Amino acid sequence: MWTCVRGVVAPHTQVRKWDVLLVRSPDSIHFVAGEVWLLASFNDQQPFGVVSLWDIESNDSAKGLALWRKVDNPVIVPFASMLKPVIWSESRAGVIRTLTPYEFRGMLGASMP
C-alpha cells in the first residue's frame, strides 16, 4: 500500500490531504462535499481516497454557496469520483461553507443525502 499527501485526480486537478472537495454521488448526477483524510493505492489498483462526506444544510446555486454539516462519515472514494477541491470556510462550529465552481452549480439537487 502506498500513501501520499497529493494526488492527481484529473488533468490539471490535484487534491491534497485535508482538502475539502466535491465528490460525485452514487447517482453520478449530483455531488457531495467532504474532507480528504487519506490518499492511497494498493497493489497497483486504482488510487483512492478516504473522504469524510458531509450532510448538506442549504444551497444557493445563484450565488454558488452551499452549507454543509461536518460529520465524521469516512468512505473510500476512487480518484475518478473526486471532482474538484473547493474554497471553503467554517461559518460556525461544525458548519462548512463552500464556494461551488461554476460548472457544478446546477448539480446539487434536493435529493442529496
MILO-57952 format. One record per residue: residue number from 1; residue in one letter; x, y, z of N, C-alpha, C, CB in turn. Coordinates in nm, 3 decimals. Glycine has a CB too. Example, Ala and Ser with C-alpha at 12.3 -4.5 7.8 and 13.67 -1.06 7.14 Angstrom:
R    n  res       nx       ny       nz      cax      cay      caz       cx       cy       cz      cbx      cby      cbz
R    1    a    1.319   -0.569    0.780    1.230   -0.450    0.780    1.320   -0.330    0.780    1.131   -0.447    0.905
R    2    s    1.285   -0.225    0.708    1.367   -0.106    0.714    1.290    0.003    0.787    1.408   -0.060    0.572
# end
This chain:
R    n  res       nx       ny       nz      cax      cay      caz       cx       cy       cz      cbx      cby      cbz
R    1    m    0.085   -0.118    0.000    0.000    0.000    0.000    0.089    0.123    0.000   -0.096    0.001    0.122
R    2    w    0.057    0.216   -0.087    0.128    0.343   -0.096    0.035    0.454   -0.052    0.181    0.367   -0.240
R    3    t    0.085    0.547    0.025    0.007    0.663    0.063    0.080    0.788    0.015   -0.017    0.668    0.217
R    4    c    0.005    0.898    0.001    0.066    1.023   -0.043   -0.013    1.139    0.017    0.069    1.033   -0.198
R    5    v    0.042    1.258    0.004   -0.027    1.377    0.054   -0.091    1.456   -0.059    0.070    1.465    0.129
R    6    r   -0.061    1.418   -0.186   -0.115    1.488   -0.302   -0.140    1.386   -0.412   -0.020    1.601   -0.350
R    7    g   -0.253    1.400   -0.482   -0.283    1.310   -0.592   -0.345    1.385   -0.709   -0.376    1.199   -0.547
R    8    v   -0.320    1.338   -0.830   -0.379    1.397   -0.950   -0.505    1.318   -0.982   -0.277    1.396   -1.071
R    9    v   -0.620    1.383   -0.974   -0.747    1.314   -0.996   -0.802    1.335   -1.136   -0.849    1.360   -0.895
R   10    a   -0.752    1.435   -1.206   -0.791    1.465   -1.344   -0.683    1.557   -1.401   -0.935    1.531   -1.353
R   11    p   -0.679    1.573   -1.533   -0.581    1.668   -1.588   -0.598    1.806   -1.523   -0.597    1.678   -1.743
R   12    h   -0.492    1.860   -1.475   -0.488    1.993   -1.413   -0.567    2.001   -1.282   -0.542    2.096   -1.509
R   13    t   -0.597    1.887   -1.221   -0.671    1.887   -1.094   -0.600    1.798   -0.994   -0.817    1.840   -1.114
R   14    q   -0.553    1.859   -0.886   -0.487    1.785   -0.778   -0.565    1.802   -0.650   -0.341    1.833   -0.760
R   15    v   -0.560    1.700   -0.566   -0.615    1.711   -0.432   -0.505    1.677   -0.332   -0.739    1.618   -0.413
R   16    r   -0.518    1.732   -0.214   -0.422    1.708   -0.107   -0.496    1.660    0.017   -0.342    1.837   -0.075
R   17    k   -0.422    1.591    0.099   -0.476    1.550    0.228   -0.527    1.675    0.300   -0.370    1.474    0.314
R   18    w   -0.644    1.666    0.358   -0.715    1.771    0.432   -0.785    1.872    0.343   -0.619    1.843    0.522
R   19    d   -0.779    1.856    0.209   -0.858    1.942    0.121   -1.007    1.914    0.142   -0.819    1.921   -0.027
R   20    v   -1.088    2.015    0.115   -1.232    1.997    0.103   -1.260    1.990   -0.046   -1.314    2.115    0.173
R   21    l   -1.333    1.887   -0.088   -1.356    1.868   -0.231   -1.496    1.821   -0.258   -1.256    1.770   -0.288
R   22    l   -1.533    1.830   -0.385   -1.661    1.777   -0.430   -1.639    1.635   -0.479   -1.723    1.867   -0.543
R   23    v   -1.733    1.548   -0.443   -1.726    1.407   -0.479   -1.855    1.371   -0.552   -1.705    1.316   -0.353
R   24    r   -1.841    1.301   -0.663   -1.958    1.257   -0.739   -2.040    1.162   -0.651   -1.916    1.186   -0.873
R   25    s   -2.171    1.186   -0.643   -2.258    1.100   -0.563   -2.285    0.970   -0.639   -2.392    1.171   -0.529
R   26    p   -2.336    0.868   -0.571   -2.360    0.739   -0.637   -2.451    0.747   -0.759   -2.420    0.642   -0.539
R   27    d   -2.539    0.846   -0.766   -2.628    0.857   -0.883   -2.557    0.919   -1.004   -2.751    0.940   -0.848
R   28    s   -2.431    0.964   -0.986   -2.348    1.024   -1.091   -2.406    1.152   -1.150   -2.328    0.924   -1.202
R   29    i   -2.508    1.208   -1.089   -2.567    1.332   -1.136   -2.533    1.446   -1.041   -2.720    1.317   -1.151
R   30    h   -2.537    1.420   -0.914   -2.514    1.521   -0.812   -2.376    1.505   -0.749   -2.623    1.514   -0.703
R   31    f   -2.349    1.584   -0.647   -2.223    1.571   -0.575   -2.246    1.598   -0.427   -2.117    1.667   -0.632
R   32    v   -2.149    1.559   -0.348   -2.146    1.592   -0.206   -2.008    1.650   -0.178   -2.176    1.466   -0.116
R   33    a   -1.994    1.716   -0.065   -1.864    1.771   -0.024   -1.810    1.688    0.090   -1.877    1.921    0.017
R   34    g   -1.680    1.691    0.104   -1.617    1.618    0.212   -1.471    1.657    0.226   -1.629    1.468    0.190
R   35    e   -1.409    1.601    0.330   -1.270    1.631    0.361   -1.184    1.507    0.338   -1.257    1.679    0.506
R   36    v   -1.073    1.526    0.267   -0.983    1.416    0.236   -0.900    1.382    0.359   -0.890    1.452    0.116
R   37    w   -0.909    1.256    0.403   -0.831    1.211    0.519   -0.707    1.134    0.476   -0.916    1.123    0.609
R   38    l   -0.714    1.065    0.361   -0.603    0.979    0.319   -0.611    0.961    0.168   -0.607    0.842    0.392
R   39    l   -0.495    0.958    0.102   -0.484    0.924   -0.039   -0.393    0.803   -0.050   -0.430    1.046   -0.125
R   40    a   -0.434    0.702   -0.126   -0.356    0.577   -0.127   -0.379    0.498   -0.255   -0.391    0.491   -0.006
R   41    s   -0.294    0.397   -0.272   -0.307    0.298   -0.378   -0.263    0.165   -0.320   -0.223    0.337   -0.506
R   42    f   -0.327    0.059   -0.362   -0.299   -0.074   -0.306   -0.277   -0.173   -0.420   -0.414   -0.121   -0.214
R   43    n   -0.162   -0.238   -0.422   -0.130   -0.341   -0.523   -0.155   -0.294   -0.667   -0.213   -0.466   -0.497
R   44    d   -0.111   -0.173   -0.697   -0.124   -0.117   -0.833   -0.268   -0.108   -0.881   -0.044   -0.200   -0.930
R   45    q   -0.364   -0.105   -0.791   -0.503   -0.086   -0.828   -0.530    0.063   -0.843   -0.598   -0.148   -0.721
R   46    q   -0.651    0.097   -0.883   -0.689    0.237   -0.900   -0.670    0.311   -0.767   -0.836    0.248   -0.948
R   47    p   -0.604    0.428   -0.769   -0.586    0.503   -0.644   -0.721    0.547   -0.587   -0.495    0.626   -0.668
R   48    f   -0.722    0.565   -0.456   -0.845    0.602   -0.388   -0.813    0.697   -0.274   -0.919    0.477   -0.335
R   49    g   -0.918    0.754   -0.218   -0.904    0.838   -0.101   -1.004    0.796    0.004   -0.923    0.986   -0.137
R   50    v   -0.969    0.821    0.128   -1.066    0.808    0.236   -1.115    0.950    0.261   -1.004    0.741    0.368
R   51    v   -1.243    0.971    0.234   -1.303    1.104    0.239   -1.420    1.101    0.337   -1.350    1.151    0.098
R   52    s   -1.422    1.197    0.428   -1.535    1.211    0.519   -1.642    1.294    0.450   -1.492    1.276    0.656
R   53    l   -1.753    1.231    0.411   -1.860    1.300    0.339   -1.953    1.370    0.437   -1.939    1.202    0.251
R   54    w   -1.998    1.490    0.401   -2.078    1.573    0.489   -2.224    1.579    0.444   -2.020    1.714    0.495
R   55    d   -2.309    1.625    0.534   -2.452    1.639    0.506   -2.481    1.782    0.462   -2.537    1.601    0.631
R   56    i   -2.562    1.796    0.357   -2.597    1.929    0.307   -2.698    1.995    0.401   -2.656    1.919    0.163
R   57    e   -2.677    2.124    0.429   -2.773    2.202    0.508   -2.852    2.295    0.419   -2.701    2.282    0.617
R   58    s   -2.783    2.365    0.327   -2.852    2.455    0.236   -2.765    2.480    0.114   -2.889    2.589    0.305
R   59    n   -2.831    2.526    0.007   -2.759    2.553   -0.117   -2.820    2.676   -0.183   -2.764    2.431   -0.212
R   60    d   -2.736    2.769   -0.224   -2.778    2.886   -0.301   -2.703    2.879   -0.433   -2.749    3.022   -0.225
R   61    s   -2.764    2.814   -0.533   -2.693    2.792   -0.660   -2.669    2.923   -0.734   -2.770    2.697   -0.747
R   62    a   -2.753    3.025   -0.715   -2.731    3.153   -0.781   -2.601    3.218   -0.734   -2.850    3.248   -0.756
R   63    k   -2.574    3.208   -0.606   -2.450    3.264   -0.550   -2.335    3.164   -0.551   -2.474    3.312   -0.408
R   64    g   -2.368    3.037   -0.571   -2.265    2.934   -0.571   -2.214    2.899   -0.432   -2.150    2.978   -0.655
R   65    l   -2.300    2.913   -0.333   -2.263    2.883   -0.194   -2.346    2.768   -0.140   -2.280    3.008   -0.104
R   66    a   -2.281    2.682   -0.066   -2.351    2.572   -0.001   -2.302    2.561    0.143   -2.330    2.437   -0.077
R   67    l   -2.391    2.522    0.233   -2.355    2.497    0.372   -2.366    2.347    0.398   -2.446    2.577    0.471
R   68    w   -2.265    2.293    0.465   -2.255    2.150    0.493   -2.235    2.129    0.642   -2.141    2.085    0.413
R   69    r   -2.299    2.028    0.698   -2.277    1.990    0.837   -2.160    1.892    0.840   -2.406    1.928    0.902
R   70    k   -2.054    1.931    0.909   -1.933    1.849    0.915   -1.957    1.731    1.007   -1.811    1.933    0.964
R   71    v   -1.953    1.611    0.951   -1.971    1.488    1.027   -1.858    1.392    0.993   -2.111    1.423    0.997
R   72    d   -1.826    1.304    1.084   -1.726    1.201    1.057   -1.797    1.085    0.989   -1.654    1.155    1.188
R   73    n   -1.786    1.081    0.857   -1.852    0.979    0.776   -1.754    0.932    0.669   -1.984    1.035    0.712
R   74    p   -1.644    0.864    0.709   -1.543    0.828    0.610   -1.587    0.715    0.518   -1.416    0.788    0.681
R   75    v   -1.561    0.735    0.388   -1.587    0.633    0.287   -1.468    0.627    0.192   -1.720    0.663    0.209
R   76    i   -1.453    0.515    0.124   -1.348    0.500    0.024   -1.402    0.553   -0.108   -1.300    0.350    0.012
R   77    v   -1.328    0.646   -0.169   -1.371    0.712   -0.292   -1.260    0.697   -0.396   -1.404    0.862   -0.267
R   78    p   -1.290    0.636   -0.512   -1.188    0.628   -0.617   -1.157    0.768   -0.672   -1.236    0.534   -0.731
R   79    f   -1.034    0.786   -0.719   -0.995    0.916   -0.775   -1.092    0.961   -0.884   -0.853    0.909   -0.832
R   80    a   -1.146    0.868   -0.962   -1.237    0.902   -1.072   -1.365    0.971   -1.023   -1.273    0.778   -1.150
R   81    s   -1.401    0.952   -0.896   -1.522    1.015   -0.841   -1.493    1.147   -0.771   -1.589    0.921   -0.745
R   82    m   -1.366    1.183   -0.759   -1.329    1.311   -0.699   -1.334    1.418   -0.807   -1.187    1.304   -0.634
R   83    l   -1.418    1.519   -0.787   -1.440    1.620   -0.890   -1.341    1.735   -0.882   -1.580    1.673   -0.880
R   84    k   -1.339    1.806   -0.771   -1.254    1.925   -0.763   -1.247    1.975   -0.619   -1.308    2.036   -0.856
R   85    p   -1.127    2.020   -0.574   -1.120    2.086   -0.444   -1.189    2.222   -0.452   -0.971    2.101   -0.397
R   86    v   -1.241    2.268   -0.339   -1.316    2.393   -0.338   -1.264    2.487   -0.230   -1.465    2.365   -0.317
R   87    i   -1.298    2.614   -0.248   -1.271    2.715   -0.147   -1.376    2.698   -0.038   -1.274    2.861   -0.207
R   88    w   -1.333    2.705    0.088   -1.425    2.680    0.198   -1.387    2.763    0.320   -1.427    2.531    0.234
R   89    s   -1.482    2.775    0.412   -1.457    2.837    0.542   -1.554    2.775    0.642   -1.474    2.995    0.536
R   90    e   -1.517    2.781    0.768   -1.607    2.732    0.872   -1.690    2.851    0.919   -1.527    2.667    0.993
R   91    s   -1.818    2.851    0.881   -1.903    2.966    0.911   -1.946    2.970    1.058   -2.027    2.964    0.822
R   92    r   -1.961    2.853    1.118   -1.984    2.840    1.262   -1.941    2.699    1.300   -2.137    2.868    1.301
R   93    a   -1.934    2.670    1.425   -1.882    2.541    1.470   -1.954    2.425    1.402   -1.894    2.528    1.622
R   94    g   -1.879    2.344    1.329   -1.935    2.226    1.266   -2.009    2.249    1.137   -2.024    2.160    1.359
R   95    v   -2.012    2.374    1.087   -2.080    2.405    0.962   -1.978    2.467    0.865   -2.201    2.501    0.986
R   96    i   -1.967    2.407    0.748   -1.870    2.449    0.648   -1.943    2.514    0.531   -1.785    2.330    0.600
R   97    r   -1.893    2.630    0.488   -1.947    2.699    0.371   -1.850    2.674    0.255   -1.966    2.854    0.398
R   98    t   -1.902    2.627    0.142   -1.817    2.605    0.025   -1.861    2.694   -0.090   -1.821    2.457   -0.018
R   99    l   -1.765    2.732   -0.171   -1.793    2.804   -0.295   -1.796    2.699   -0.406   -1.684    2.916   -0.324
R  100    t   -1.912    2.684   -0.469   -1.929    2.583   -0.573   -1.876    2.637   -0.706   -2.078    2.543   -0.586
R  101    p   -1.782    2.564   -0.769   -1.734    2.608   -0.900   -1.850    2.622   -0.999   -1.629    2.510   -0.956
R  102    y   -1.837    2.716   -1.089   -1.947    2.749   -1.181   -2.000    2.626   -1.255   -1.900    2.852   -1.281
R  103    e   -1.910    2.540   -1.302   -1.955    2.426   -1.384   -2.035    2.322   -1.306   -1.836    2.359   -1.447
R  104    f   -2.036    2.332   -1.172   -2.109    2.235   -1.089   -2.233    2.295   -1.022   -2.017    2.178   -0.983
R  105    r   -2.265    2.419   -1.047   -2.371    2.486   -0.971   -2.510    2.428   -0.992   -2.373    2.630   -1.006
R  106    g   -2.539    2.369   -1.102   -2.671    2.310   -1.122   -2.679    2.165   -1.079   -2.710    2.320   -1.266
R  107    m   -2.570    2.109   -1.027   -2.565    1.966   -0.998   -2.605    1.931   -0.855   -2.428    1.914   -1.023
R  108    l   -2.620    2.028   -0.768   -2.653    1.999   -0.629   -2.804    1.997   -0.616   -2.590    2.104   -0.532
R  109    g   -2.862    1.879   -0.606   -3.007    1.865   -0.606   -3.066    1.841   -0.470   -3.046    1.755   -0.695
R  110    a   -3.196    1.854   -0.461   -3.266    1.832   -0.334   -3.264    1.687   -0.292   -3.408    1.880   -0.345
R  111    s   -3.231    1.597   -0.383   -3.232    1.456   -0.347   -3.103    1.412   -0.278   -3.253    1.372   -0.471
R  112    m   -3.015    1.505   -0.255   -2.889    1.470   -0.190   -2.913    1.426   -0.047   -2.791    1.588   -0.193
R  113    p   -2.828    1.331    0.003   -2.844    1.286    0.142   -2.810    1.397    0.239   -2.757    1.164    0.170
# end
